[in-house]
Amino acid sequence: MKRWCFILGIVAAFTLQHTAKAVAQEPQLNLIKEEMIAMNDAFTNLIQALIFNKPDVIEGPFLKVKEARKKIEEAIKKGEKIILPKNHSKFKEFMKLDEEYHAELEKLLAAAKDKNMKIIKLQTHKLLNFCVYCHARFR
């Protein structure tokens, strides 16, 4: 189990680091990218929390993810255009996937509050699968 966490941590760290660098190099930051940067930081922290068995530090960085998502929701309500890097015509599919992702994220945060490492690990796996699928589809 420790080996699994370590391997997951290494893979996630390299993947997230690459994503953050790619996003940071793009000239104009949009709201989706802002959320992705916050998510990168939160997942880096999450992996470290898993490795060091510290569920109490998981929630903090995800608050920035929630703030970024709120900005996206407000922009959509105002009629502002949100641009996806790929498959922009499938924006409704993206938003549905985003809703599902955030529902699973809430389960992760509840497990972190309960210090339930088993559920935290399961939810981390689910969330990373969402990330991989979403990036393949829309990035």
C-alpha positions in Angstrom: 0.0 0.0 0.0 2.9 2.4 0.8 4.4 1.6 -2.5 1.1 2.4 -4.3 0.9 5.8 -2.6 4.5 6.6 -3.4 4.1 5.6 -7.1 0.8 7.6 -7.3 2.5 10.5 -5.7 5.4 10.5 -8.1 3.2 10.1 -11.2 0.8 12.8 -10.0 3.6 15.2 -9.1 5.2 14.9 -12.5 1.9 15.2 -14.3 0.6 18.1 -12.3 4.0 19.9 -12.5 4.0 19.6 -16.3 0.4 20.9 -16.4 1.2 23.9 -14.2 4.2 24.8 -16.3 2.2 24.6 -19.5 -0.6 26.7 -18.1 1.8 29.2 -16.6 3.6 29.7 -20.0 0.4 30.6 -21.8 0.1 34.4 -22.2 -3.5 35.2 -21.0 -5.0 33.5 -18.0 -8.7 32.6 -18.3 -10.9 31.4 -15.5 -10.6 27.7 -16.5 -6.8 28.0 -16.3 -7.0 29.8 -13.0 -9.0 26.9 -11.6 -6.5 24.4 -13.1 -3.6 26.1 -11.4 -5.4 26.1 -8.1 -6.3 22.4 -8.6 -2.6 21.6 -9.4 -1.6 23.2 -6.0 -4.4 21.4 -4.2 -3.5 18.0 -5.7 0.2 18.4 -5.0 -0.8 19.0 -1.4 -3.2 16.1 -1.5 -0.6 13.7 -2.6 1.8 14.9 0.1 -1.0 14.5 2.7 -1.5 10.9 1.5 2.2 10.1 1.6 2.6 11.6 5.1 -0.8 10.5 6.5 -1.9 14.1 7.2 -5.6 14.3 6.3 -6.0 17.6 8.2 -4.0 19.6 5.6 -6.1 18.5 2.6 -8.9 20.9 2.7 -7.1 24.3 2.7 -5.8 24.4 -0.9 -9.1 23.1 -2.2 -10.7 26.3 -1.0 -8.9 28.2 -3.8 -10.3 25.6 -6.3 -13.8 26.4 -5.0 -13.2 30.1 -5.3 -12.0 29.7 -8.9 -15.0 27.6 -9.7 -17.3 30.2 -8.2 -15.8 32.8 -10.5 -16.5 30.6 -13.5 -20.1 30.1 -12.4 -20.5 33.9 -12.0 -19.0 34.6 -15.4 -21.4 32.1 -17.0 -24.3 33.7 -15.3 -23.1 37.1 -16.6 -22.9 35.7 -20.1 -19.1 35.9 -20.4 -17.4 33.5 -22.8 -15.4 30.8 -21.2 -12.9 29.2 -23.6 -11.9 25.6 -23.5 -8.5 24.7 -25.1 -10.1 21.9 -27.1 -13.7 20.8 -28.0 -15.2 24.1 -27.0 -18.4 23.1 -28.8 -18.9 20.5 -26.1 -18.9 23.1 -23.2 -22.1 21.7 -21.7 -20.4 18.3 -21.5 -17.4 19.9 -19.8 -19.7 21.6 -17.3 -21.6 18.3 -16.5 -18.2 16.6 -16.0 -17.2 19.5 -13.8 -20.3 19.1 -11.7 -19.6 15.4 -11.2 -15.9 16.2 -10.3 -16.9 18.7 -7.7 -19.5 16.3 -6.2 -16.7 13.7 -5.8 -14.4 16.4 -4.4 -16.9 17.1 -1.7 -16.8 13.4 -0.7 -13.0 13.7 -0.5 -13.2 16.8 1.7 -15.7 15.1 4.0 -13.4 12.1 4.3 -10.5 14.4 5.1 -12.5 16.0 7.9 -13.3 12.5 9.2 -9.6 11.5 8.8 -10.8 8.5 6.8 -7.7 7.6 4.8 -9.3 4.7 3.0 -12.0 6.9 1.5 -9.5 9.7 0.9 -7.4 7.3 -1.2 -10.5 6.1 -3.1 -11.6 9.6 -3.8 -8.2 10.7 -4.9 -8.1 7.9 -7.4 -11.6 8.9 -8.7 -10.6 12.5 -8.9 -7.4 11.8 -10.8 -9.4 9.7 -13.3 -11.6 12.7 -13.8 -8.5 14.9 -14.4 -7.0 12.4 -17.0 -10.3 12.1 -18.8 -11.0 15.8 -18.9 -7.5 16.7 -20.1 -7.8 14.1 -22.8 -11.1 15.5 -23.9 -10.8 19.2 -23.4 -7.1 20.1 -23.1 
